[in-house]
Every structure is written in structure tokens, then in C-alpha cells.
Amino acid sequence: MTEADFSANEPVKTEENNQQQGGETPPENNRASEDVIFLVLAYLGILALIPFFVAKDNDYVRWHAKQGLVLVAFEIVLWIVLMILGVVPILNIIIAFLGIFIWLAILVLHIFCIIKAVKGEKWRVPVIGVYADKF
């Protein structure tokens, strides 16, 4: 490009010009989007360890990370119990059928928890959520 391609009448956009014209400057610290990422990670299985250890200064994110970790621990225990019960000949057919609905319900629970967390609500997972407050 040559100098003729640039118009001398057009001002250069700077942060000062943008503020003087009433425009908004981009945020320096995009903390809200970082929190949203941590809140989503809190309910994605073992990835809940990331917000638990990284967001030590944010009580809200840590609360959801604890809920997510308790949910993962419950899923592991449930998986072990279903594997043991699956050894029994008649129960394995029932467990195979019900297992699909159990894991689908857990998936829906994870999605529900993510939505609640991103909206700013503290929703305790029924029955197992009380264990999150103990650590």
C-alpha cells in the first residue's frame, strides 16, 4: 500500500479517542469468562480438579468444584457397584437395561448443574451434595 491509499482525514483509532467518543474499552481482565470456564469444568468429571486447585480465591467456583468432585466420586462408586452386581447372571440383564437410563440421568444432571452454575445459582446435588461441604 502507498501513502495515497490512506486517507489523511481518518483519525487513528486509539484507546483515548475511543473513550473520548463515548466508546467502551475492552476489559483488561476478563474474569467473568474465566469463571464461566471454571464453572463448566467443575461438572466435567475429573476436570473438576482444575477449578478446585486453580480458583482458590473464588469461593463460588470452589463450591461448584467441590459439588462436581462429589458427583464424580458418586459416579465411580456407582460404577463399581454396578460392575459387581453385573456378575450375577440375572442382574446383568437388568443392570444393562437400567444402566443406559442411569448414565443418561447422570448426563442430564451434569448439564443441569452447569446451567445452574453459569446462571449464578448454588444448587446442591440431592443426597450427595452435603458431602461437598465436609471438605
C-alpha positions in Angstrom: 0.0 0.0 0.0 1.2 3.5 -0.7 0.6 6.7 1.3 -2.1 7.7 -1.2 -4.1 4.7 -0.1 -4.5 6.1 3.4 -6.9 9.0 3.9 -5.5 11.9 5.9 -9.0 12.7 7.1 -9.5 9.5 9.0 -8.3 9.6 12.6 -6.3 6.7 14.0 -8.4 4.7 16.5 -6.7 4.7 19.9 -8.0 3.9 23.3 -8.0 7.6 24.2 -10.0 8.5 21.1 -12.4 5.7 21.9 -13.0 6.9 25.4 -13.5 10.5 24.3 -16.1 9.4 21.8 -18.0 7.5 24.5 -17.0 4.1 23.3 -16.1 1.3 25.7 -12.6 0.0 26.0 -12.1 -3.7 26.0 -11.8 -5.1 29.6 -8.2 -5.8 30.7 -9.2 -8.7 32.9 -11.9 -10.9 31.5 -12.6 -12.5 34.9 -16.2 -13.4 34.2 -15.5 -15.6 31.2 -12.7 -17.3 33.1 -15.2 -18.1 35.9 -17.6 -19.5 33.4 -14.9 -21.8 32.0 -14.1 -22.9 35.6 -17.8 -23.5 36.3 -18.2 -25.7 33.3 -15.1 -27.6 34.1 -16.4 -28.1 37.7 -19.0 -30.5 36.3 -17.0 -32.3 33.7 -15.8 -35.3 35.7 -12.2 -35.3 36.9 -11.7 -32.0 35.2 -13.3 -30.5 38.4 -9.8 -30.7 39.9 -8.7 -27.8 37.7 -11.0 -25.1 39.2 -10.7 -26.7 42.6 -6.9 -26.1 42.7 -6.6 -23.0 40.4 -9.5 -20.8 41.6 -8.5 -20.8 45.3 -9.6 -17.1 45.7 -13.1 -17.6 44.3 -15.4 -19.3 46.8 -18.2 -19.6 44.3 -16.1 -21.5 41.8 -14.6 -23.7 44.5 -18.1 -24.5 45.9 -19.2 -25.8 42.5 -15.9 -27.7 42.0 -16.5 -29.5 45.3 -20.0 -30.4 44.2 -18.6 -31.7 40.9 -15.9 -33.7 42.7 -18.5 -35.3 45.0 -20.6 -36.1 41.9 -17.6 -37.8 40.2 -16.9 -39.8 43.4 -20.5 -40.9 43.5 -20.4 -42.0 39.8 -17.2 -44.0 40.4 -18.8 -45.8 43.4 -22.0 -46.4 41.4 -20.0 -47.7 38.5 -18.1 -50.2 40.8 -21.3 -51.4 42.4 -23.0 -51.9 39.0 -19.9 -53.8 37.8 -20.0 -56.1 40.8 -23.8 -56.7 40.5 -23.3 -57.3 36.8 -21.5 -60.5 37.5 -24.8 -62.1 38.8 -26.4 -63.8 35.8 -30.0 -62.4 36.1 -29.0 -59.0 37.4 -26.6 -58.3 34.5 -29.5 -58.1 32.0 -31.4 -55.7 34.3 -28.3 -53.6 35.0 -27.5 -53.4 31.3 -31.0 -52.1 30.6 -31.2 -49.8 33.6 -27.6 -48.7 33.1 -28.5 -46.8 30.0 -31.1 -44.7 31.8 -28.8 -44.2 34.9 -26.0 -42.8 32.8 -28.4 -40.7 30.8 -29.8 -39.3 34.1 -26.3 -38.5 35.2 -25.6 -36.7 32.0 -28.7 -34.6 32.4 -27.7 -33.9 36.0 -24.3 -32.6 34.8 -25.9 -30.4 32.2 -28.4 -29.1 34.8 -25.6 -28.3 37.3 -23.6 -26.5 34.6 -26.6 -24.4 33.7 -27.4 -23.5 37.3 -23.7 -22.6 38.0 -23.4 -20.4 35.0 -26.6 -18.6 35.9 -25.1 -17.8 39.3 -27.2 -20.3 41.4 -25.9 -22.6 44.1 -27.9 -25.8 43.6 -26.9 -28.6 45.8 -26.9 -32.1 44.3 -29.6 -34.0 46.2 -28.4 -36.6 48.8 -24.7 -36.5 47.9 -24.3 -32.7 47.8 -24.0 -32.4 51.5 -20.7 -34.2 51.4 -19.1 -31.4 49.4 -19.3 -29.1 52.5 -17.2 -31.6 54.5 -14.0 -30.9 52.6 
